[in-house]
Amino acid sequence: MLVTDPISELKRRFNSAAAKNVSATYLFQISGDGGGNFFAKIDKGTLDVVPFEAGKTPEADCKISVTVDDLQAIMTGKMSAMTAALSGILAVEGSLGLAMQLVPIFFEGQSNSLF
């Protein structure tokens, strides 16, 4: 599976039932072709994603930085996000606990995933 639009793929994977008790904001910094900076708000089972605009978008609770190619590898199961995070391929700033909450929300059934 080729992920050509990572944000659309994350929206498609969103599991509202798994997010029913989550209220947090995330900044996804995805570098490379098809990437960009996106502000995501998860609020009790809903997801809203908008392009990040400095000075207009609120500060995120958790920032996740990754390349398009590495995110592709994570989404297709070729690499776990835990491996990516431990090796510095995927960077998490802010609450690691909030990043870990993304696993059941976007990667249910994918073993060893940590986003």
PLY file of the C-alpha trace (Angstrom):
ply
format ascii 1.0
element vertex 115
property float x
property float y
property float z
element edge 114
property int vertex1
property int vertex2
end_header
0.00 0.00 0.00
1.42 3.36 -1.01
0.41 6.28 1.20
0.41 9.33 -1.05
-1.45 11.66 1.31
-0.50 10.88 4.92
-3.07 13.19 6.52
-5.92 11.74 4.46
-4.73 8.27 5.44
-4.68 9.20 9.14
-8.20 10.62 8.82
-9.33 7.41 7.12
-7.83 5.29 9.91
-9.30 7.40 12.74
-11.12 5.18 15.25
-13.61 7.44 17.02
-14.49 4.77 19.60
-10.82 4.50 20.65
-10.67 8.30 20.92
-13.82 8.76 23.02
-11.85 9.56 26.19
-9.07 11.58 24.53
-8.88 15.37 24.46
-5.52 16.52 23.11
-3.89 18.49 20.34
-1.03 17.35 18.13
1.28 19.05 15.66
2.39 16.69 12.91
5.50 17.95 11.12
5.85 15.74 8.06
8.82 16.59 5.85
9.25 15.63 2.21
7.01 15.48 -0.87
3.36 15.44 0.18
4.16 16.45 3.73
3.56 19.63 5.65
2.69 20.84 9.13
-0.74 19.90 10.41
-2.57 20.69 13.64
-4.83 17.87 14.82
-7.38 18.16 17.61
-8.86 15.00 19.05
-11.79 15.73 21.31
-13.87 12.91 22.79
-14.22 10.85 19.64
-13.85 13.57 17.03
-10.90 14.53 14.85
-10.25 17.89 13.24
-7.09 18.40 11.17
-6.08 21.75 9.67
-2.86 23.04 8.12
-0.63 24.59 10.78
-0.35 28.37 10.59
2.25 29.97 12.85
0.62 32.58 15.06
-2.90 31.40 14.20
-2.88 27.75 15.27
-2.79 27.09 19.03
0.20 25.45 20.71
-0.06 21.66 20.52
0.13 19.32 23.52
2.41 16.97 21.57
4.58 17.48 18.49
5.50 14.58 16.20
8.12 15.03 13.47
8.77 12.45 10.74
9.55 12.28 7.03
6.91 11.23 4.50
8.96 8.13 3.63
9.33 7.07 7.27
5.64 7.69 7.96
4.90 5.54 4.90
7.00 2.74 6.42
5.14 3.06 9.74
1.69 3.11 8.13
2.43 0.08 5.97
3.82 -1.87 8.92
7.38 -2.05 7.56
8.65 -0.21 10.65
7.11 0.25 14.07
6.80 3.77 15.37
8.55 2.57 18.54
11.60 1.61 16.48
11.37 4.92 14.62
11.15 6.88 17.88
13.99 5.00 19.59
16.28 5.44 16.59
15.49 9.15 16.22
13.66 8.70 12.91
10.40 9.84 14.52
10.71 12.63 17.09
8.18 13.29 19.85
8.19 16.54 21.81
5.83 17.05 24.69
3.88 14.25 26.30
5.02 10.78 25.27
1.81 9.50 26.88
-0.25 11.54 24.42
1.78 10.13 21.52
1.16 6.60 22.80
-2.60 7.26 22.87
-2.48 7.51 19.08
-1.76 3.78 18.71
-5.32 2.50 19.26
-6.75 5.57 17.53
-4.85 5.13 14.25
-3.05 1.77 14.38
-5.39 -0.71 16.08
-4.27 -4.24 15.29
-0.82 -3.19 14.11
1.63 -4.84 16.48
4.48 -2.90 18.08
3.19 0.46 16.89
3.79 3.58 18.86
2.96 6.85 17.22
0 1
1 2
2 3
3 4
4 5
5 6
6 7
7 8
8 9
9 10
10 11
11 12
12 13
13 14
14 15
15 16
16 17
17 18
18 19
19 20
20 21
21 22
22 23
23 24
24 25
25 26
26 27
27 28
28 29
29 30
30 31
31 32
32 33
33 34
34 35
35 36
36 37
37 38
38 39
39 40
40 41
41 42
42 43
43 44
44 45
45 46
46 47
47 48
48 49
49 50
50 51
51 52
52 53
53 54
54 55
55 56
56 57
57 58
58 59
59 60
60 61
61 62
62 63
63 64
64 65
65 66
66 67
67 68
68 69
69 70
70 71
71 72
72 73
73 74
74 75
75 76
76 77
77 78
78 79
79 80
80 81
81 82
82 83
83 84
84 85
85 86
86 87
87 88
88 89
89 90
90 91
91 92
92 93
93 94
94 95
95 96
96 97
97 98
98 99
99 100
100 101
101 102
102 103
103 104
104 105
105 106
106 107
107 108
108 109
109 110
110 111
111 112
112 113
113 114
